[in-house]
Amino acid sequence: MLFSRGFRRIPRTSFNGFSRWFISHRPEYSQASPQCPRDSTQKVFGGLGETYYWGLPAFNGSRFHIHHQSSSLVEEQLDPFSLVADELSLVANRLREMVVAEVPKLASAAEYFFKMGVEGKRFRPTVLLLMSTALNFAVPEPSKGLGDTLTTELRTRQQSIAEITEMIHVSVLAGDFMLSRACVALAALKNHEVTTLIATVVENLVTGETMQMTSTSDQRCSMEYYMQKTYYKTASLISNSCKAVAVLAGQTTEVAILAYEYGKNLGLAYQLIDDVLDFTGTAASLGKGSLSDIRHGIVTAPILFAMEEFPQLRAVVKQGFDNPTNVDVALEYLGKSRGIQKARELAIKHANLAAEAIESLPESDDEDVKRSRRALVDLTQRVITRTK
């Protein structure tokens, strides 16, 4: 065996060299195997009328030049999190205070869930606050004397989207209280389209969990099924929240779709790298047990790609992973395959599509807008080069 459970792991690729490769190359896919079709099937994600394909580039003809140093969007190195640090603290404090005021016994839980010093816990609100600034253009000028008031009111409403998004995310872990508070905050915005978008997120989260719990053996072997589930469980929340920010700003349908595309592809890239790290990371770096997914019977992208090279792995996956021997066999095939590399390449592809969505936004001369857009592009690279 190439692996012993819990002790020997797939060696981690150097992320420094990987980052350099990412900047200068466009990843391509191999042909899908008959067992797990990918690009041969165009799967449409639910998006309130828009059509989105996960398997095909959304911006044909691009050479992924956004990450190249000559691009106008990467003129300087930025820390995306520091750009919105003050607002992140404001959002976190409001969330903690809301929980403590309503249910004092949840004070310690609130401190844990809304501690924005942890990068993973400030990722979603950072994206949404940066998107809010990135879309501050082409909005009708307010009447003289009302500009500051209206701008402050809009920003507060957009901050509410960041807060609602975190409450919905936490509700998966902390129960109905946070979801109920998110619904109250959503209703206070009094925007029908935004309400529809966030309601769709909740529906998608439930659908994704249901897909994971009730999947058949054939569905567990399907890349199409995996990507649809990943969109529902991970990407829907950030994509629809990004679109909600655009709607609140009064942006056009085209701009709102670009905001959605950014969030969708960033979310997919994030989850794909999560799947890779479950095999290559350590328990200490991940903050959870390594090989967590496969030990819980969850089949992710690296295994699905390995199955294309070794069709005999399909029989092992269909048997499930209650038997520890099957885990060992699956890991052995994974170690001999390019499953990890292909999963990374798929993550890179989606990260680049997210960056292209930002580059496709209407031009702006506002320095804050340009800086926020550079930070959003920077986040796409951080997502695929992270190690935890």
Secondary structure, DSSP 8 states (H G I E B T S, - for coil): ----TTT-------HHHHHHHHHH---------SSS--TTS--B---TT---BSSS-SSTT---GGGSTTSGGGSS---HHHHTHHHHHHHHHHHHHHHHHH-GGGHHHHHHHT-TTSHHHHHHHHHHHHHHHHT-SS-----TT-HHHHHHHHHHHHHHHHHHHHHHHHHHHH-HHHHHHHHHHHHHH--HHHHHHHHHHHHHHHHHHHHHHH--HHHHT-HHHHHHHHIIIIIHHHHHHHHHHHHHTT--HHHHHHHHHHHHHHHHHHHHHHHHHHHHS-HHHHTS-TTHHHHTT---HHHHHHHHH-TTHHHHHHH-SSSHHHHHHHHHHHHHSSHHHHHHHHHHHHHHHHHHHHHTS-----HHHHHHHHHHHHHHHHHHH---
